[in-house]
Amino acid sequence: MKKHSITIFAVLLIVAAFSYLITIGIREGSMYYLEVSEFVERMDTVAGEKVRVNGAVVTDSIHYDVAKREFTFTLKDAEGPQKLDVIYHGAPPDLVDRDGVTIVAEGIYNPARKLFVSSNLLVKCPSKYEKKGDSA
């Protein structure tokens, strides 16, 4: 009887551990994906939450401080006038200074600094930079 109780306890412990890991994984992996205009509209409701913001890079706003390893730039909305200042700690991604490049910045908005603090940048290049296939 004692072996049976230990086995049941071990199985319950393993199920509880897996449930906990799945819950944490879902919570960490799920986040809003917003355009700059949507983010500006919902800024108060998503403050403190990890989100992804998509926008076009304003090329004349790009600045990289080598000593601090700080990459700052402004994202603008594709459809409207809304803009969002972004800071990223790390090296700037390739092609970021090209016209027409959009970035998905993943991070958290800091309302005190009025700055989106990005932990990850995903560069989306326009089709003119993609390799064209043969039209034979």
N, C-alpha and C positions, 0 to 999 in steps of 0.2 A: 504494500500500500504506500509506503514511503517513497519508493522509486517512481510510482505513478504520480504522486504529488509533485515531486521534483521535476518530472518531465512536463507536466502541465504548466508549472510555474515558468520553466525555461521557454516553452512555446509562447506563453503570454508575454513574457519579457521581450522576446524577439519580435512578435507582432507589434507591440507597443513601440519598440525602437524604430521599426520600419515605418509605422504610421507617423511618428514624429518627423522622421527624415523626409518623407513625402510631403508632409504639410509645410515644412520649412522650405523645401525645394520649390513648391508651387508659389509660396508667398514671395520668395526671392526672385523667381523667374517671371512673375507676372507684373507687368507695368503698363501704364498708359502709353500710347503712341499718338502724338499730337503734332499738328502743324503749328507754326509759330503763332498764328492768329488764334487757334484753339487754346493754346497754352496761355496766351495773354488773357483771354476771356476767363479761363478757369484757374488762374494763378493762385487765388486765395484758397480754393478748395483742394488743390494738389500740393500746396506748400508743405515741404517736409517729406513728400513721397518721391520715390525714385520713378522718373518718367523718361521717355524718349521724345525728343523734339526734333522735327524735320524742318529744314529751311535752307535757303540759298545763302552762301557766304558772301558778305559784302567785302569785296577784295581790298578796298582801301582801308578797312578796319583791322586787317591782320597785323598782329605784333607778336614777336617771339623774344622773350627775355632769356638769353642763354644762361646767364648766371643763376637765375631762379628756376629755370626750366619751366617757365610759364608761357603758355600759348593762349593769347586772347584774340577774340574776333567777334563779329556781330553776325547773327543770322537774321535774314529777312523772310517774310512770308512771300510765297509765290504769287498769291492773289492780291494781297492788301499791303498797307503801309506799315504793319506791325513789325517791330524789330526786337531782338533779344540779345543782350550781351552775354558772352560765354567765356569761361576760363577753363583751361585744361592744363593739368600739371604733367608734362612729358613733352616729347618731341612732336612737332606738327606732322600730320600725315602727308603723304605724297599727293601732288596734284591739287592741294587745297587752294592754291593761289590762282588757279585757272578760272576763266569766266564760265559761268554755267554750272559750277560744281555745287552740289548740295551735300549737306552733312546731316547725319542723325546723331545728335548729342544725347548721351545717356547720363543722367545724373540727377541732382537735387537743386532746386532753386533756393538761393540765400536771399531772403527779403531785406535783411539788414544792409547787405552790400549791393542789392539790386542787380544780382549777377547769378547766372546759371552755372553751377560748379559741375563740370562734366568729369565723369570717371572713365568714359569710353567714347571714342569718336569713330563713326562709320562713314566713310566717304562714298558718295554715290555720284559716279561720273556720268555726264551726258553721253548719248550714243555716239557723238562725233569722236570720242576717245576710244571707242570699242573697235576691235578688229572687224573689218568688213569681210563677209564671206564671198567666195567666188560666185559670179552670176552666170556661170556656164550652162 
